[in-house]
Every structure is written in C-alpha cells, then in structure tokens.
Amino acid sequence: MLEGVLLAAVLAQQAQPEAQTIRLEVRVYAGAEDVTPRARVQIYPSGTRTAPLPTMSRAERHVVDVPPGLYDAQAIVEQDGRVTGIRWAERLIVMAYPDEAGDHLEVINVRNGFGALQVRAAHGGPLQGEAALFPSGSREPSRRVAAASRTVAWLLFVVPAGRYDLVTMPDSRVHASDIEIPPDRTRLKFLQ
C-alpha cells in the first residue's frame, strides 16, 4: 500500500511541467510618492540574506525573473547621497497566476500605513479606460483619491490603507465596492 502511494507521488511529480519563471517587478514608494528611481532593491529567496538575486534596475522599475516561491525584498531609498528610507518586505508570494501573464508586481512603501492596488484588464490585454478610487461609500468628486500610475497593462494606486470603491471613468460606474487595501501589501483587481 505504502509503495503504491510513493509510486503515485513520484509519477505525479514527473508529470508536472518544468517550473516557469515569473517576471517580478518591484516599485518603491514613500507614502503616495513614487521614489523607485532613487531606490536600490535587493531580492532574496525568503529566509536568506546572503546572496541577492541579480536584478535589472531601470529608472522606473526593478525587475528580476524568478521561479515561483516566497521572496524577501529590501528597498533602500536615497536622496542627495543620504539614505532616507529602508524597508523590508518579507514572504512575498510569487506564483504563476494565469491572469498575470507571467508578470507579478509588488510595491514596497518605506512609510507605514500605505498599501497598493493594481488594476488590470480581465481579458489579459491592454487596459482600456481610466479608473478612480473613492473612500468606500463615497462618490463625491472632492473625495477622489490620488491619481493612478499607468502602464499599457495596468493602473496602480498607492494609498493609505483602508477600504475603497473602484469606479470606472468617465461613466462613474462602480466596478468594485469596499475593497480592502491592507498596509504593506499589493492587491490585484480586474476591470471587466
């Protein structure tokens, strides 16, 4: 009986495809300000601190291809030759989610109390249109939260941790209500 279970486990392991790599992108913020161009980022397999993974750094982002797993990242922000912020993000889960198309975004904020919301198109293609965040239950234009960063594929909101409604613009259609954006984490939502 035990031999059958072990044989099944070995066969199942052999049947699994080779683990693919995921492009992990890290952006660094100080509150709602994007400070990625002034940041150094080091990424480690979770629980290690001896050999950071080689990271491709460009002015607007830090990228590394990694196999699925848990990772720790350290962001060091500098200005005028002085360190202005250091933050560790630990146990980041990087998995091959089909809807992320091999890319995974994490935001590290060197200030306490901020989280991030990444908004992507549900169909996997380029994101069309705009969206805004409002405090949960409010649609007053004066209560609109800060503008999003935008790429072809997604919008990124970096806001104080809390509960928000995601509204598409200019039609003011509520796409998702009462989204919790926890501190020190990056949430992902899709626009239909």
Secondary structure as GFF3:
##gff-version 3
##sequence-region A 1 192
A	DSSP	alpha_helix	2	15	.	.	.	ID=ss1
A	DSSP	beta_strand	22	30	.	.	.	ID=ss2
A	DSSP	beta_strand	33	34	.	.	.	ID=ss3
A	DSSP	three_ten_helix	36	38	.	.	.	ID=ss4
A	DSSP	beta_strand	39	45	.	.	.	ID=ss5
A	DSSP	beta_strand	56	58	.	.	.	ID=ss6
A	DSSP	beta_strand	61	66	.	.	.	ID=ss7
A	DSSP	beta_strand	69	79	.	.	.	ID=ss8
A	DSSP	beta_strand	82	94	.	.	.	ID=ss9
A	DSSP	three_ten_helix	98	100	.	.	.	ID=ss10
A	DSSP	beta_strand	103	109	.	.	.	ID=ss11
A	DSSP	beta_strand	114	121	.	.	.	ID=ss12
A	DSSP	beta_strand	130	135	.	.	.	ID=ss13
A	DSSP	three_ten_helix	141	143	.	.	.	ID=ss14
A	DSSP	beta_strand	149	150	.	.	.	ID=ss15
A	DSSP	beta_strand	154	160	.	.	.	ID=ss16
A	DSSP	beta_strand	162	169	.	.	.	ID=ss17
A	DSSP	beta_strand	173	181	.	.	.	ID=ss18
A	DSSP	beta_strand	186	191	.	.	.	ID=ss19
###
